Amino acid sequence: HSIQIKFNNTLVVQYEVEATILGEMGDPMLGERKECQKIIRLKSLNSNTDIASLARKVVEECRLISPSRLPEVEQLLFYLQNRKKSAEKKEKKQIKPRDLTPFEGMELDEEANINSIDDYVELLYEDIPEKIRGATLILHLARNPDNLEELLQNETALGALARVLREDWKQSVDLATTIIYVFFCFSSFSQFHGLITHYKIGVLCMSIIEHELKRYDLWQDELLKKKKVLDFLKRDDDPDNQNLKKEYEKALKKYHGLLTKQEQLLRVALYLLLNLSEDTRTELKMRNKNIVHLLVKTLDRDSEELLVLVVSFLKKLSIFLENKNDMAEIDTVEKLAKLVPCEHEDLLNVTLRLLLNLSFDTGLRSKMVQADLLPKLTSLLDEAQRQIAMCILYHISMDDRFKSMFAYTDCIPQVMKMLFDCGDERIDAELISFCINLAANKRNAQIMCEGNGLKMLMKRALKHKDPLMMKMIRNISQHDGPSKNLFIDYVGDLAAQIGLKEEEEFVIECLGTLSNLTIPDLDWELVLKEYNLVPYLKDHLKPGSAEDDLILEVVIMIGTVSMDDSCAVMLAKSGIIPALIELLNAQQEDDEFVCQIVYVFYQMVFHQATRDVIIKETQAPAYLIDLMHDKNAEIRKVCDNTLDIIAEYDVEWGKKIQSEKFRWHNSQWLEMVENRQMDEAEPFMYGDDGEPYLQNGDILERSDLFYSADGIIPVDGAISPEFFTDFQNGDLLGPQGFPGSWMGIYLEADHTTRPATAYGFRPDEQFYYGYTASR
């Protein structure tokens, strides 16, 4: 019915066979149709063949083709002949799946022909040399993708190859390499993966790789023993030493020969597994058979082509958490560190990409630093691999414990140069993010400010209104020391940005930078007046007036300027304190807001004028008493310090604060006393008039509860009743020898600096700092 071209030098005739059963009278009783095909191999077809004669011969010998279809057969043969000619004009370089290069032992003295496949299969039943020859001939056919589909139809050939590999791979490395290479050619195409799975070639490759790695270890041990013997005997002038030396050199030469063949086998087997791992289910099976450990063990080799393959495989595996954890358990990073830097560009690139994948893990980042990768990666910042190296360094800089190590490399001068070289172009996100992280360390910030560093950064940030550059400057400004004093020259420039209608993110960073400038010589009153900042600050304290981030920065800014007495008075007169209380009510669930607002109160109670306003004209002390027992430790600390100052200057509030502290710290004791009195006899519960003896809130007025004979005073008289009398009179500090923690009350005058965050993280501590680079 139809004639088609399916393979090289092959015609396929599609036809139908109809079988009919006739009855006694010759009538059809039962019929069946079946589609069939006949393959006609044209062994004699070449560039010089007479197409007309060959077409007539095909029609004469194949009765399925009608003579009327002779022109169609000629046309198909002509097409085959021209295709063969065009293929011969091209270079003889075959298409190599995944560019796996040929290896030693693949050379042949004859050209493989698909029509002789049956003869090649016969060779697989002979001795090892013939098996190698037969497998090599089939390999030459398989390396041409056009032949793969026809080879797929030949189950005899594929079955024989799989059988020989399973039975004889230990007898010949060349044979194993050649047969695996045949199946590798199939593995380069996803549609043939089922074939490889059917013959269980993947499992066999895993076993072969594991066995070869064990053999490698044995070779290494044997060679090392001979080397030690030779080194030991070199001390003596024995003539036999020359023989030992020759034997060692011979063994070394043999070792290198075996190593070359073994690496060819490992390379093709691993490549086949890499292709099969496209299916995640297959990859999981490989992981269960310890593929990660086998690959990491192979990293000890010197063959760059093999290493490129192994590292590529590890990179593919590393995107899954389970595989990454397997790599973390063994010395993967240490072995990869030896490959950085290297002359082979492809190997360096894929190694860095694998390290980048692994650098998302905190523990593996630590191993990278321990493996001395910091200076190595820094040296790559001015080369072709700069982008990947920058990303790895960025990940390492996320850990505060490693930030200081960058100061001991050439990294900071290099990234500063890269920043300034950008000119008016947009700075890469990786570069500026890396710089932001580095600036969070004090020593790094000082290096950045050397020369005209800070001046250049400020100039660019203000010119381009770059919020990320300003975030970097803000991180620099948070460190005390010489670098902070350099900002005095730029206070005016920063303050001028706040009143303007700039992008909100940029204004936030400018406010944050100004808030960090706790410099004694800075005249904040002049700044506030010259740039008319008080109305801006007050307007932006209203809940909902702006984004929460901007409002928070305004609160922090007020806390900074309130250190100055005249500024505090100016702010108090403007009505900022009630605005802060209103904001505190609105944001009471946000610890960051609460902490920073309380800190503003803490700063203001230092000054007489603002202290009187806070104590007498507002309910701020009452709010502080409520916050005294907040679950956040940093808020409690700032509240306690503020209340201590208030108690010192106002007797009435002092009593309330003392009473509340006593209630809180001794709540369990008070509850016990109340319950105990409830259980005692009536004389203790009721007075002579029958009324309850104790009313709510009266327990602190009962002096007999402090030094009654109920066991509170020790029998040895170590604590006198005067102690309790002193407590009633407001003296909260017990006598010498009595542990003050019994009452749990301390009046500490620890005027701490403003907390960096509501959780008390400082810039140089080993915690994530809230104003570091966005991750």
ChimeraX attribute file (.defattr): number of C-alpha atoms within 10 A of each C-alpha:
attribute: neighborCount
match mode: 1-to-1
recipient: residues
	/A:1	10
	/A:2	12
	/A:3	18
	/A:4	13
	/A:5	16
	/A:6	14
	/A:7	17
	/A:8	18
	/A:9	20
	/A:10	20
	/A:11	21
	/A:12	16
	/A:13	19
	/A:14	16
	/A:15	15
	/A:16	12
	/A:17	9
	/A:18	9
	/A:19	11
	/A:20	12
	/A:21	11
	/A:22	12
	/A:23	10
	/A:24	7
	/A:25	6
	/A:26	8
	/A:27	10
	/A:28	11
	/A:29	10
	/A:30	10
	/A:31	10
	/A:32	9
	/A:33	10
	/A:34	9
	/A:35	9
	/A:36	10
	/A:37	13
	/A:38	13
	/A:39	15
	/A:40	14
	/A:41	15
	/A:42	16
	/A:43	12
	/A:44	10
	/A:45	18
	/A:46	15
	/A:47	16
	/A:48	9
	/A:49	13
	/A:50	13
	/A:51	19
	/A:52	15
	/A:53	10
	/A:54	17
	/A:55	20
	/A:56	15
	/A:57	12
	/A:58	18
	/A:59	17
	/A:60	14
	/A:61	9
	/A:62	13
	/A:63	9
	/A:64	15
	/A:65	19
	/A:66	11
	/A:67	14
	/A:68	9
	/A:69	13
	/A:70	17
	/A:71	13
	/A:72	13
	/A:73	23
	/A:74	18
	/A:75	14
	/A:76	17
	/A:77	24
	/A:78	19
	/A:79	13
	/A:80	21
	/A:81	21
	/A:82	13
	/A:83	14
	/A:84	16
	/A:85	14
	/A:86	10
	/A:87	11
	/A:88	11
	/A:89	8
	/A:90	9
	/A:91	7
	/A:92	8
	/A:93	6
	/A:94	11
	/A:95	12
	/A:96	15
	/A:97	16
	/A:98	11
	/A:99	7
	/A:100	15
	/A:101	10
	/A:102	12
	/A:103	13
	/A:104	9
	/A:105	14
	/A:106	16
	/A:107	12
	/A:108	11
	/A:109	5
	/A:110	7
	/A:111	9
	/A:112	17
	/A:113	14
	/A:114	22
	/A:115	14
	/A:116	12
	/A:117	17
	/A:118	12
	/A:119	11
	/A:120	22
	/A:121	21
	/A:122	14
	/A:123	18
	/A:124	21
	/A:125	13
	/A:126	12
	/A:127	9
	/A:128	17
	/A:129	14
	/A:130	16
	/A:131	23
	/A:132	24
	/A:133	20
	/A:134	25
	/A:135	30
	/A:136	25
	/A:137	27
	/A:138	25
	/A:139	21
	/A:140	21
	/A:141	21
	/A:142	24
	/A:143	20
	/A:144	14
	/A:145	17
	/A:146	14
	/A:147	15
	/A:148	19
	/A:149	14
	/A:150	14
	/A:151	18
	/A:152	15
	/A:153	10
	/A:154	13
	/A:155	10
	/A:156	12
	/A:157	20
	/A:158	21
	/A:159	13
	/A:160	16
	/A:161	24
	/A:162	18
	/A:163	14
	/A:164	19
	/A:165	22
	/A:166	17
	/A:167	10
	/A:168	14
	/A:169	18
	/A:170	13
	/A:171	11
	/A:172	13
	/A:173	17
	/A:174	21
	/A:175	26
	/A:176	25
	/A:177	27
	/A:178	29
	/A:179	24
	/A:180	26
	/A:181	27
	/A:182	24
	/A:183	25
	/A:184	29
	/A:185	23
	/A:186	25
	/A:187	23
	/A:188	19
	/A:189	14
	/A:190	12
	/A:191	9
	/A:192	17
	/A:193	18
	/A:194	13
	/A:195	15
	/A:196	19
	/A:197	14
	/A:198	9
	/A:199	17
	/A:200	13
	/A:201	21
	/A:202	23
	/A:203	15
	/A:204	16
	/A:205	22
	/A:206	19
	/A:207	12
	/A:208	18
	/A:209	21
	/A:210	17
	/A:211	12
	/A:212	17
	/A:213	17
	/A:214	11
	/A:215	13
	/A:216	16
	/A:217	11
	/A:218	12
	/A:219	16
	/A:220	12
	/A:221	12
	/A:222	13
	/A:223	15
	/A:224	12
	/A:225	11
	/A:226	18
	/A:227	16
	/A:228	11
	/A:229	14
	/A:230	17
	/A:231	12
	/A:232	10
	/A:233	14
	/A:234	14
	/A:235	9
	/A:236	9
	/A:237	9
	/A:238	10
	/A:239	8
	/A:240	10
	/A:241	17
	/A:242	13
	/A:243	11
	/A:244	17
	/A:245	18
	/A:246	11
	/A:247	14
	/A:248	17
	/A:249	14
	/A:250	11
	/A:251	16
	/A:252	16
	/A:253	12
	/A:254	12
	/A:255	16
	/A:256	11
	/A:257	11
	/A:258	14
	/A:259	16
	/A:260	15
	/A:261	17
	/A:262	19
	/A:263	19
	/A:264	22
	/A:265	25
	/A:266	24
	/A:267	23
	/A:268	26
	/A:269	24
	/A:270	23
	/A:271	24
	/A:272	24
	/A:273	23
	/A:274	22
	/A:275	19
	/A:276	25
	/A:277	19
	/A:278	13
	/A:279	12
	/A:280	11
	/A:281	11
	/A:282	15
	/A:283	18
	/A:284	16
	/A:285	14
	/A:286	18
	/A:287	16
	/A:288	10
	/A:289	14
	/A:290	15
	/A:291	24
	/A:292	24
	/A:293	18
	/A:294	15
	/A:295	22
	/A:296	19
	/A:297	17
	/A:298	20
	/A:299	20
	/A:300	12
	/A:301	11
	/A:302	10
	/A:303	14
	/A:304	16
	/A:305	16
	/A:306	21
	/A:307	21
	/A:308	21
	/A:309	20
	/A:310	26
	/A:311	25
	/A:312	20
	/A:313	22
	/A:314	23
	/A:315	22
	/A:316	15
	/A:317	24
	/A:318	21
	/A:319	13
	/A:320	11
	/A:321	12
	/A:322	13
	/A:323	20
	/A:324	21
	/A:325	15
	/A:326	16
	/A:327	21
	/A:328	16
	/A:329	10
	/A:330	14
	/A:331	13
	/A:332	23
	/A:333	24
	/A:334	15
	/A:335	16
	/A:336	22
	/A:337	20
	/A:338	14
	/A:339	17
	/A:340	17
	/A:341	19
	/A:342	13
	/A:343	10
	/A:344	12
	/A:345	13
	/A:346	12
	/A:347	23
	/A:348	19
	/A:349	21
	/A:350	21
	/A:351	24
	/A:352	24
	/A:353	20
	/A:354	22
	/A:355	25
	/A:356	22
	/A:357	17
	/A:358	25
	/A:359	22
	/A:360	14
	/A:361	16
	/A:362	14
	/A:363	11
	/A:364	21
	/A:365	25
	/A:366	16
	/A:367	18
	/A:368	21
	/A:369	16
	/A:370	12
	/A:371	16
	/A:372	13
	/A:373	22
	/A:374	22
	/A:375	15
	/A:376	15
	/A:377	21
	/A:378	20
	/A:379	17
	/A:380	17
	/A:381	19
	/A:382	13
	/A:383	9
	/A:384	11
	/A:385	16
	/A:386	14
	/A:387	15
	/A:388	20
	/A:389	24
	/A:390	21
	/A:391	20
	/A:392	25
	/A:393	23
	/A:394	24
	/A:395	19
	/A:396	26
	/A:397	26
	/A:398	24
	/A:399	18
	/A:400	21
	/A:401	15
	/A:402	18
	/A:403	21
	/A:404	17
	/A:405	18
	/A:406	20
	/A:407	20
	/A:408	12
	/A:409	14
	/A:410	13
	/A:411	20
	/A:412	20
	/A:413	15
	/A:414	14
	/A:415	20
	/A:416	19
	/A:417	11
	/A:418	17
	/A:419	20
	/A:420	14
	/A:421	11
	/A:422	11
	/A:423	10
	/A:424	10
	/A:425	8
	/A:426	10
	/A:427	18
	/A:428	12
	/A:429	10
	/A:430	16
	/A:431	18
	/A:432	21
	/A:433	26
	/A:434	24
	/A:435	27
	/A:436	28
	/A:437	27
	/A:438	31
	/A:439	29
	/A:440	29
	/A:441	27
	/A:442	23
	/A:443	20
	/A:444	22
	/A:445	27
	/A:446	19
	/A:447	17
	/A:448	24
	/A:449	20
	/A:450	12
	/A:451	9
	/A:452	9
	/A:453	17
	/A:454	20
	/A:455	16
	/A:456	14
	/A:457	20
	/A:458	18
	/A:459	13
	/A:460	17
	/A:461	19
	/A:462	17
	/A:463	10
	/A:464	12
	/A:465	18
	/A:466	17
	/A:467	19
	/A:468	21
	/A:469	23
	/A:470	26
	/A:471	29
	/A:472	27
	/A:473	27
	/A:474	25
	/A:475	26
	/A:476	28
	/A:477	26
	/A:478	26
	/A:479	22
	/A:480	14
	/A:481	12
	/A:482	10
	/A:483	20
	/A:484	19
	/A:485	17
	/A:486	14
	/A:487	22
	/A:488	14
	/A:489	10
	/A:490	15
	/A:491	17
	/A:492	14
	/A:493	13
	/A:494	20
	/A:495	21
	/A:496	16
	/A:497	18
	/A:498	21
	/A:499	15
	/A:500	9
	/A:501	8
	/A:502	12
	/A:503	12
	/A:504	15
	/A:505	17
	/A:506	21
	/A:507	23
	/A:508	22
	/A:509	26
	/A:510	25
	/A:511	22
	/A:512	25
	/A:513	25
	/A:514	24
	/A:515	21
	/A:516	22
	/A:517	22
	/A:518	19
	/A:519	15
	/A:520	10
	/A:521	8
	/A:522	15
	/A:523	14
	/A:524	21
	/A:525	16
	/A:526	12
	/A:527	18
	/A:528	19
	/A:529	12
	/A:530	12
	/A:531	15
	/A:532	15
	/A:533	16
	/A:534	18
	/A:535	13
	/A:536	14
	/A:537	21
	/A:538	20
	/A:539	16
	/A:540	21
	/A:541	24
	/A:542	15
	/A:543	18
	/A:544	11
	/A:545	11
	/A:546	14
	/A:547	13
	/A:548	15
	/A:549	12
	/A:550	20
	/A:551	23
	/A:552	22
	/A:553	25
	/A:554	22
	/A:555	25
	/A:556	25
	/A:557	21
	/A:558	24
	/A:559	23
	/A:560	23
	/A:561	26
	/A:562	28
	/A:563	19
	/A:564	21
	/A:565	18
	/A:566	18
	/A:567	23
	/A:568	28
	/A:569	18
	/A:570	18
	/A:571	21
	/A:572	19
	/A:573	13
	/A:574	14
	/A:575	11
	/A:576	20
	/A:577	23
	/A:578	16
	/A:579	17
	/A:580	22
	/A:581	20
	/A:582	15
	/A:583	20
	/A:584	22
	/A:585	13
	/A:586	15
	/A:587	15
	/A:588	14
	/A:589	10
	/A:590	11
	/A:591	18
	/A:592	19
	/A:593	24
	/A:594	23
	/A:595	28
	/A:596	26
	/A:597	22
	/A:598	25
	/A:599	26
	/A:600	25
	/A:601	25
	/A:602	27
	/A:603	24
	/A:604	29
	/A:605	22
	/A:606	19
	/A:607	17
	/A:608	13
	/A:609	16
	/A:610	24
	/A:611	23
	/A:612	16
	/A:613	18
	/A:614	19
	/A:615	17
	/A:616	12
	/A:617	11
	/A:618	14
	/A:619	13
	/A:620	20
	/A:621	21
	/A:622	15
	/A:623	15
	/A:624	21
	/A:625	20
	/A:626	12
	/A:627	20
	/A:628	24
	/A:629	17
	/A:630	15
	/A:631	10
	/A:632	16
	/A:633	14
	/A:634	19
	/A:635	27
	/A:636	19
	/A:637	18
	/A:638	26
	/A:639	25
	/A:640	25
	/A:641	19
	/A:642	27
	/A:643	23
	/A:644	19
	/A:645	19
	/A:646	23
	/A:647	18
	/A:648	11
	/A:649	15
	/A:650	14
	/A:651	11
	/A:652	10
	/A:653	18
	/A:654	18
	/A:655	13
	/A:656	15
	/A:657	22
	/A:658	18
	/A:659	13
	/A:660	16
	/A:661	20
	/A:662	17
	/A:663	16
	/A:664	16
	/A:665	16
	/A:666	16
	/A:667	13
	/A:668	11
	/A:669	11
	/A:670	17
	/A:671	11
	/A:672	12
	/A:673	14
	/A:674	14
	/A:675	11
	/A:676	10
	/A:677	14
	/A:678	13
	/A:679	11
	/A:680	10
	/A:681	9
	/A:682	13
	/A:683	11
	/A:684	13
	/A:685	15
	/A:686	13
	/A:687	12
	/A:688	8
	/A:689	7
	/A:690	10
	/A:691	10
	/A:692	13
	/A:693	15
	/A:694	17
	/A:695	8
	/A:696	7
	/A:697	7
	/A:698	9
	/A:699	15
	/A:700	14
	/A:701	11
	/A:702	11
	/A:703	13
	/A:704	11
	/A:705	15
	/A:706	19
	/A:707	19
	/A:708	11
	/A:709	11
	/A:710	10
	/A:711	8
	/A:712	11
	/A:713	16
	/A:714	12
	/A:715	9
	/A:716	7
	/A:717	8
	/A:718	10
	/A:719	18
	/A:720	13
	/A:721	13
	/A:722	11
	/A:723	18
	/A:724	20
	/A:725	14
	/A:726	14
	/A:727	14
	/A:728	15
	/A:729	9
	/A:730	13
	/A:731	11
	/A:732	19
	/A:733	17
	/A:734	17
	/A:735	13
	/A:736	8
	/A:737	8
	/A:738	12
	/A:739	11
	/A:740	14
	/A:741	11
	/A:742	10
	/A:743	16
	/A:744	13
	/A:745	16
	/A:746	13
	/A:747	15
	/A:748	10
	/A:749	11
	/A:750	12
	/A:751	13
	/A:752	11
	/A:753	10
	/A:754	20
	/A:755	18
	/A:756	19
	/A:757	18
	/A:758	19
	/A:759	16
	/A:760	18
	/A:761	16
	/A:762	16
	/A:763	20
	/A:764	17
	/A:765	12
	/A:766	13
	/A:767	13
	/A:768	14
	/A:769	21
	/A:770	14
	/A:771	19
	/A:772	21
	/A:773	22
	/A:774	12
	/A:775	9
